[in-house]
Amino acid sequence: MKIEFDRKADAIYVYFSNEPVAYTKKLDDMRYIDYAKDNSPIGVELLCVSDGVNTDDLPHKAEIERALGDRGIKVFA
């Protein structure tokens, strides 16, 4: 898992794989999941992270929560 944190955009992208994105599922205005052709999740985009992040329905939830906590970002589960 690789994480890119863009403080200026107040966004985080979590990579699970280097597979190309086949489609994206919008969970809400702040959370998007990218999927490969085989329907496996390959990444998650989280917006407005300084307000905290809702991790409900995210793949690899526990790992994402640990990574956000390590960066001082609040998690709402």
Secondary structure, 3 states (H helix, E strand, C coil): CEEEEECCCCEEEEECCCCCCCEEEEEECCEEEEECCCCCEEEEEEECHHHCEECCCCCCHHHHHHHHHHCCCCEEC
